[in-house]
Every structure is written in C-alpha cells, then in structure tokens.
Amino acid sequence: MIPKHRKPTHPGEILLLEFLEPMGLSQVELAHRMEVPVQRVNTLINGKRDITAETAILLSRVLKTSPEFWMNLQDARDLYEAREHLARAA
C-alpha cells in the first residue's frame, strides 16, 4: 500500500536508485538501449519529465519489468498531486 502522508517518489528516482546504480548502467547506456535521446532519460531521472506509456514500455523491455510497474509509479504520484491540489482549492 502506498503511504498517503508523503508524496510518492518520482519514477525517475526509482529508476536511478533501484535500477541504474545497482546494475552499473549509465544514463547514456540506458538511452542507447531504449533508442531515445539521453536528454529523455536525464530529464526523467531529474524529475522534470513524467513516465509516459511509451517510456514505460521502453523501460520494461530494457529492464525486464512490466510497463504497468512504471505506470503505477507515475499514477500514484499523479493521484497524490491531484488530491493535494483539490485539498488546497477546497
């Protein structure tokens, strides 16, 4: 269950800390394997880009995960931000 008292971790941080660093995989190498520009990976890791369905599929192919894993991380973050926004507006 995802805690509701804190903002969910950005998928890019999960990507860096739970996948790239343990695998010894650089952002450049990941981008090469995904066949995308390195800026796409870098902005994702730095939290400036969110996971899209296409990115989720590409990551799942390279990292042997499911696309749903990545989309669920993004959905949790999006839902948290929407709840926070609505709570502030009320």
Wavefront OBJ file of the C-alpha trace (Angstrom):
o trace
v 0.000 0.000 0.000
v 1.265 3.465 -0.858
v 1.566 5.834 2.107
v -0.792 8.806 1.881
v 1.146 11.022 4.288
v 4.073 11.637 1.934
v 4.498 12.408 -1.710
v 5.261 9.241 -3.695
v 8.790 9.001 -5.021
v 9.196 10.153 -8.605
v 9.647 7.235 -11.021
v 12.929 8.771 -12.210
v 14.391 8.484 -8.724
v 13.302 4.835 -8.560
v 14.884 4.292 -11.966
v 18.193 5.730 -10.813
v 18.414 4.256 -7.309
v 16.787 0.864 -7.804
v 17.871 0.031 -11.346
v 20.682 2.055 -12.899
v 23.012 2.298 -9.904
v 22.705 -1.374 -8.835
v 23.124 -2.514 -12.442
v 26.071 -0.193 -13.058
v 24.171 1.194 -16.036
v 24.731 4.801 -17.121
v 22.043 7.130 -18.373
v 23.796 7.169 -21.738
v 23.771 3.375 -21.987
v 20.111 3.185 -20.946
v 19.178 5.785 -23.561
v 21.130 3.847 -26.172
v 19.335 0.594 -25.277
v 15.969 2.363 -25.318
v 16.879 4.076 -28.609
v 15.956 7.513 -27.251
v 17.955 10.713 -26.740
v 19.927 10.792 -23.487
v 18.081 14.008 -22.551
v 14.864 11.989 -22.284
v 16.412 9.699 -19.682
v 18.164 12.553 -17.892
v 15.044 14.703 -17.552
v 13.134 11.669 -16.274
v 15.772 10.925 -13.640
v 15.872 14.585 -12.597
v 12.091 14.653 -12.123
v 11.491 17.092 -14.979
v 9.685 14.528 -17.122
v 6.969 12.069 -16.190
v 6.595 8.481 -17.338
v 4.513 8.120 -20.483
v 3.054 4.849 -21.735
v 5.735 4.725 -24.428
v 8.531 5.299 -21.930
v 7.046 2.636 -19.645
v 7.132 0.110 -22.475
v 10.686 1.005 -23.450
v 11.903 0.791 -19.849
v 10.147 -2.531 -19.342
v 11.872 -4.004 -22.393
v 15.341 -2.920 -21.302
v 14.988 -3.537 -17.559
v 12.845 -6.704 -17.740
v 9.990 -5.193 -15.762
v 6.386 -4.639 -16.751
v 5.106 -1.392 -18.262
v 2.472 -1.440 -15.516
v 5.199 -1.164 -12.877
v 6.299 2.191 -14.303
v 2.778 3.431 -14.977
v 1.685 2.550 -11.421
v 4.571 4.611 -10.020
v 3.507 7.564 -12.171
v -0.188 7.097 -11.385
v 0.498 7.112 -7.642
v 2.379 10.389 -7.969
v -0.274 11.958 -10.221
v -3.102 10.964 -7.878
v -1.250 12.356 -4.869
v -0.670 15.678 -6.639
v -4.321 15.859 -7.754
v -5.520 15.202 -4.201
v -3.198 17.873 -2.837
v -4.345 20.360 -5.468
v -8.019 19.706 -4.721
v -7.442 19.916 -0.969
v -5.792 23.329 -1.380
v -8.641 24.535 -3.598
v -11.329 23.487 -1.102
l 1 2 3 4 5 6 7 8 9 10 11 12 13 14 15 16 17 18 19 20 21 22 23 24 25 26 27 28 29 30 31 32 33 34 35 36 37 38 39 40 41 42 43 44 45 46 47 48 49 50 51 52 53 54 55 56 57 58 59 60 61 62 63 64 65 66 67 68 69 70 71 72 73 74 75 76 77 78 79 80 81 82 83 84 85 86 87 88 89 90
